[in-house]
Amino acid sequence: MFSTGSMQENSDRLDVLYRKHHKLFMGTAYNITKNEVWAEDLVQDLYVYLGEQSREKLWYKDSFNLLYCINFLQTRFLNKVKRDKKIRYTADIKDNIVDSEYNVEFDEKLDRAYEQVIVEVRALHNTNMWTSSKLYEIFWITNPKMTLKELSETIGISNSTSFIHIKKVKEYLKNNIENPFL
């Protein structure tokens, strides 16, 4: 179908990649950046980069290697964040001079605040907010990496119902306790 190494072949592969996988790249970029404009810029950077490349190592069948493309999105975003925040890394962390001492009091304060949220949520188990407090506990405390969609699918309820229950408990906590987590 394609002859190896030509600019037309690269363009054709880029066209196939766009038609088949643009939604995947936009979703991945949005999950990485959490911002629609940044996600669009990131995906555009990918297409520009691939348009300039004609290395056969990047090709897969009639398109480009998807894993390479997704890794490119992640790496490009991390590099932009580092550059924008002007983070400087050194080869050996022992050479870094720490400007301030480790703040043990702040860690203890966060631990107390976290325990306070747990105690308050568990106290709600004995009220009419039992269902909401159990969902909140699963979502925020037991499995914080779980998405709202995963929670809804696991429990067998709609996303909006899960959102309403979790929001209800969060509002209750904000109104009843002083806490940096809320």
CYANA upper distance limits for C-alpha pairs under 8 A (distance plus 0.5 A):
  2 PHE  CA      9 GLU  CA      6.32
  2 PHE  CA     62 ASP  CA      8.31
  3 SER  CA      9 GLU  CA      7.07
  4 THR  CA      9 GLU  CA      7.63
  4 THR  CA     56 GLU  CA      8.09
  5 GLY  CA      9 GLU  CA      7.42
  5 GLY  CA     10 ASN  CA      7.95
  5 GLY  CA     54 SER  CA      6.59
  5 GLY  CA     55 ARG  CA      7.82
  5 GLY  CA     56 GLU  CA      7.59
  6 SER  CA     10 ASN  CA      6.96
  6 SER  CA     54 SER  CA      7.89
  7 MET  CA     11 SER  CA      6.68
  7 MET  CA     54 SER  CA      7.48
  8 GLN  CA     12 ASP  CA      6.57
  9 GLU  CA     13 ARG  CA      6.63
 10 ASN  CA     14 LEU  CA      6.64
 10 ASN  CA     51 GLY  CA      7.36
 10 ASN  CA     53 GLN  CA      8.14
 10 ASN  CA     54 SER  CA      6.53
 11 SER  CA     15 ASP  CA      6.68
 11 SER  CA     51 GLY  CA      7.18
 12 ASP  CA     16 VAL  CA      6.82
 13 ARG  CA     17 LEU  CA      6.61
 13 ARG  CA     59 TRP  CA      8.44
 13 ARG  CA     62 ASP  CA      6.23
 13 ARG  CA     63 SER  CA      4.91
 13 ARG  CA     64 PHE  CA      7.12
 14 LEU  CA     18 TYR  CA      6.63
 14 LEU  CA     47 TYR  CA      7.91
 14 LEU  CA     50 LEU  CA      7.76
 14 LEU  CA     51 GLY  CA      7.36
 14 LEU  CA     63 SER  CA      7.01
 14 LEU  CA     64 PHE  CA      7.80
 15 ASP  CA     19 ARG  CA      6.75
 16 VAL  CA     20 LYS  CA      6.53
 16 VAL  CA     62 ASP  CA      7.60
 16 VAL  CA     63 SER  CA      6.28
 17 LEU  CA     21 HIS  CA      6.09
 17 LEU  CA     22 HIS  CA      7.63
 17 LEU  CA     63 SER  CA      5.84
 17 LEU  CA     64 PHE  CA      6.99
 18 TYR  CA     22 HIS  CA      5.44
 21 HIS  CA     25 PHE  CA      6.83
 22 HIS  CA     26 MET  CA      6.65
 23 LYS  CA     27 GLY  CA      6.57
 24 LEU  CA     28 THR  CA      6.56
 25 PHE  CA     29 ALA  CA      6.40
 25 PHE  CA     43 VAL  CA      6.99
 25 PHE  CA     70 ILE  CA      7.64
 26 MET  CA     30 TYR  CA      6.49
 26 MET  CA     39 ALA  CA      6.80
 26 MET  CA     40 GLU  CA      7.26
 26 MET  CA     43 VAL  CA      7.09
 27 GLY  CA     31 ASN  CA      6.66
 28 THR  CA     32 ILE  CA      6.74
 28 THR  CA     70 ILE  CA      7.88
 29 ALA  CA     33 THR  CA      6.54
 29 ALA  CA     34 LYS  CA      8.44
 29 ALA  CA     38 TRP  CA      8.46
 29 ALA  CA     39 ALA  CA      5.21
 29 ALA  CA     40 GLU  CA      8.07
 29 ALA  CA     42 LEU  CA      7.14
 29 ALA  CA     43 VAL  CA      7.34
 29 ALA  CA     73 LEU  CA      7.02
 29 ALA  CA     74 GLN  CA      8.20
 30 TYR  CA     34 LYS  CA      5.55
 30 TYR  CA     35 ASN  CA      6.42
 30 TYR  CA     36 GLU  CA      6.47
 30 TYR  CA     38 TRP  CA      8.18
 30 TYR  CA     39 ALA  CA      5.45
 32 ILE  CA     39 ALA  CA      8.32
 32 ILE  CA     74 GLN  CA      7.32
 32 ILE  CA     77 PHE  CA      8.21
 33 THR  CA     38 TRP  CA      6.88
 33 THR  CA     39 ALA  CA      6.60
 33 THR  CA     77 PHE  CA      7.94
 34 LYS  CA     39 ALA  CA      8.16
 35 ASN  CA     39 ALA  CA      6.57
 36 GLU  CA     40 GLU  CA      6.77
 37 VAL  CA     41 ASP  CA      6.82
 38 TRP  CA     42 LEU  CA      6.55
 39 ALA  CA     43 VAL  CA      6.74
 40 GLU  CA     44 GLN  CA      6.59
 41 ASP  CA     45 ASP  CA      6.65
 42 LEU  CA     46 LEU  CA      6.94
 42 LEU  CA     73 LEU  CA      6.87
 42 LEU  CA     76 ARG  CA      7.92
 42 LEU  CA     77 PHE  CA      7.53
 43 VAL  CA     47 TYR  CA      6.93
 43 VAL  CA     73 LEU  CA      7.56
 44 GLN  CA     48 VAL  CA      6.67
 45 ASP  CA     49 TYR  CA      6.53
 46 LEU  CA     50 LEU  CA      6.61
 46 LEU  CA     69 CYS  CA      7.59
 46 LEU  CA     72 PHE  CA      7.56
 46 LEU  CA     73 LEU  CA      7.37
 47 TYR  CA     51 GLY  CA      6.41
 48 VAL  CA     52 GLU  CA      6.90
 49 TYR  CA     53 GLN  CA      7.00
 50 LEU  CA     54 SER  CA      8.20
 55 ARG  CA     59 TRP  CA      7.88
 58 LEU  CA     64 PHE  CA      6.12
 58 LEU  CA     65 ASN  CA      6.04
 58 LEU  CA     68 TYR  CA      7.70
 59 TRP  CA     63 SER  CA      6.37
 59 TRP  CA     64 PHE  CA      4.66
 59 TRP  CA     65 ASN  CA      5.95
 60 TYR  CA     64 PHE  CA      5.42
 60 TYR  CA     65 ASN  CA      5.53
 64 PHE  CA     69 CYS  CA      8.13
 65 ASN  CA     69 CYS  CA      6.93
 66 LEU  CA     70 ILE  CA      6.69
 67 LEU  CA     71 ASN  CA      6.56
 68 TYR  CA     72 PHE  CA      6.51
 69 CYS  CA     73 LEU  CA      6.91
 70 ILE  CA     74 GLN  CA      6.96
 71 ASN  CA     75 THR  CA      6.52
 72 PHE  CA     76 ARG  CA      6.30
 73 LEU  CA     77 PHE  CA      6.66
 74 GLN  CA     78 LEU  CA      6.75
 75 THR  CA     79 ASN  CA      6.57
 76 ARG  CA     80 LYS  CA      6.69
 77 PHE  CA     81 VAL  CA      6.69
 78 LEU  CA     82 LYS  CA      6.65
 79 ASN  CA     83 ARG  CA      6.58
 80 LYS  CA     84 ASP  CA      6.40
 81 VAL  CA     85 LYS  CA      6.50
 82 LYS  CA     86 LYS  CA      6.24
 82 LYS  CA     87 ILE  CA      5.75
 82 LYS  CA     88 ARG  CA      8.47
 83 ARG  CA     87 ILE  CA      7.11
 90 THR  CA     95 ASP  CA      8.30
 90 THR  CA     96 ASN  CA      8.15
 92 ASP  CA     96 ASN  CA      8.16
103 ASN  CA    107 ASP  CA      7.33
104 VAL  CA    108 GLU  CA      6.76
105 GLU  CA    109 LYS  CA      6.59
106 PHE  CA    110 LEU  CA      6.76
107 ASP  CA    111 ASP  CA      6.68
108 GLU  CA    112 ARG  CA      6.70
109 LYS  CA    113 ALA  CA      6.66
110 LEU  CA    114 TYR  CA      6.58
110 LEU  CA    180 PRO  CA      8.07
111 ASP  CA    115 GLU  CA      6.68
112 ARG  CA    116 GLN  CA      6.55
113 ALA  CA    117 VAL  CA      6.88
113 ALA  CA    179 ASN  CA      6.26
113 ALA  CA    180 PRO  CA      7.44
113 ALA  CA    181 PHE  CA      7.63
114 TYR  CA    118 ILE  CA      6.89
114 TYR  CA    181 PHE  CA      7.73
115 GLU  CA    119 VAL  CA      6.62
116 GLN  CA    120 GLU  CA      6.62
117 VAL  CA    121 VAL  CA      6.56
117 VAL  CA    173 LEU  CA      8.12
117 VAL  CA    179 ASN  CA      8.38
118 ILE  CA    122 ARG  CA      6.58
118 ILE  CA    137 GLU  CA      8.39
118 ILE  CA    141 ILE  CA      8.16
119 VAL  CA    123 ALA  CA      6.61
120 GLU  CA    124 LEU  CA      6.97
120 GLU  CA    173 LEU  CA      8.12
121 VAL  CA    125 HIS  CA      7.45
121 VAL  CA    133 SER  CA      6.25
121 VAL  CA    136 TYR  CA      8.31
121 VAL  CA    137 GLU  CA      7.48
121 VAL  CA    169 VAL  CA      8.42
122 ARG  CA    126 ASN  CA      8.32
122 ARG  CA    133 SER  CA      7.72
123 ALA  CA    127 THR  CA      8.14
124 LEU  CA    128 ASN  CA      8.19
124 LEU  CA    129 MET  CA      6.44
124 LEU  CA    130 TRP  CA      6.45
124 LEU  CA    133 SER  CA      6.51
125 HIS  CA    129 MET  CA      7.18
125 HIS  CA    130 TRP  CA      4.84
125 HIS  CA    131 THR  CA      8.17
125 HIS  CA    133 SER  CA      6.66
125 HIS  CA    134 LYS  CA      7.57
126 ASN  CA    130 TRP  CA      6.87
129 MET  CA    133 SER  CA      6.50
129 MET  CA    169 VAL  CA      8.40
130 TRP  CA    134 LYS  CA      6.65
131 THR  CA    135 LEU  CA      6.83
131 THR  CA    165 HIS  CA      8.12
132 SER  CA    136 TYR  CA      6.62
132 SER  CA    165 HIS  CA      5.13
132 SER  CA    166 ILE  CA      6.61
132 SER  CA    168 LYS  CA      7.65
132 SER  CA    169 VAL  CA      6.84
133 SER  CA    137 GLU  CA      6.50
133 SER  CA    165 HIS  CA      8.27
133 SER  CA    166 ILE  CA      8.05
133 SER  CA    169 VAL  CA      6.78
134 LYS  CA    138 ILE  CA      6.71
135 LEU  CA    139 PHE  CA      6.50
135 LEU  CA    162 SER  CA      7.78
135 LEU  CA    165 HIS  CA      7.58
135 LEU  CA    166 ILE  CA      7.07
136 TYR  CA    140 TRP  CA      6.26
136 TYR  CA    141 ILE  CA      7.89
136 TYR  CA    165 HIS  CA      7.97
136 TYR  CA    166 ILE  CA      5.71
136 TYR  CA    169 VAL  CA      7.36
137 GLU  CA    141 ILE  CA      5.48
137 GLU  CA    142 THR  CA      6.50
138 ILE  CA    142 THR  CA      5.28
138 ILE  CA    143 ASN  CA      6.25
138 ILE  CA    144 PRO  CA      8.20
139 PHE  CA    143 ASN  CA      6.20
139 PHE  CA    144 PRO  CA      6.20
139 PHE  CA    146 MET  CA      6.88
139 PHE  CA    147 THR  CA      8.15
139 PHE  CA    148 LEU  CA      7.94
139 PHE  CA    151 LEU  CA      7.42
140 TRP  CA    144 PRO  CA      5.29
146 MET  CA    150 GLU  CA      6.63
146 MET  CA    151 LEU  CA      7.03
147 THR  CA    151 LEU  CA      6.74
148 LEU  CA    152 SER  CA      6.66
148 LEU  CA    159 ASN  CA      7.07
148 LEU  CA    162 SER  CA      7.61
148 LEU  CA    163 PHE  CA      7.81
149 LYS  CA    153 GLU  CA      6.68
149 LYS  CA    159 ASN  CA      6.42
150 GLU  CA    154 THR  CA      6.50
151 LEU  CA    155 ILE  CA      6.65
151 LEU  CA    162 SER  CA      8.14
152 SER  CA    156 GLY  CA      6.12
152 SER  CA    157 ILE  CA      5.56
152 SER  CA    158 SER  CA      6.16
152 SER  CA    159 ASN  CA      6.00
152 SER  CA    162 SER  CA      6.71
153 GLU  CA    157 ILE  CA      7.08
153 GLU  CA    158 SER  CA      8.14
157 ILE  CA    161 THR  CA      7.12
157 ILE  CA    162 SER  CA      7.46
158 SER  CA    162 SER  CA      6.92
159 ASN  CA    163 PHE  CA      6.60
160 SER  CA    164 ILE  CA      6.60
161 THR  CA    165 HIS  CA      6.78
162 SER  CA    166 ILE  CA      6.69
163 PHE  CA    167 LYS  CA      6.44
164 ILE  CA    168 LYS  CA      6.54
165 HIS  CA    169 VAL  CA      7.05
166 ILE  CA    170 LYS  CA      6.69
167 LYS  CA    171 GLU  CA      6.56
168 LYS  CA    172 TYR  CA      6.75
169 VAL  CA    173 LEU  CA      6.64
170 LYS  CA    174 LYS  CA      6.65
170 LYS  CA    182 LEU  CA      7.80
171 GLU  CA    175 ASN  CA      6.69
172 TYR  CA    176 ASN  CA      6.69
173 LEU  CA    177 ILE  CA      6.28
173 LEU  CA    182 LEU  CA      8.00
174 LYS  CA    178 GLU  CA      7.52
174 LYS  CA    179 ASN  CA      8.11
174 LYS  CA    182 LEU  CA      6.67
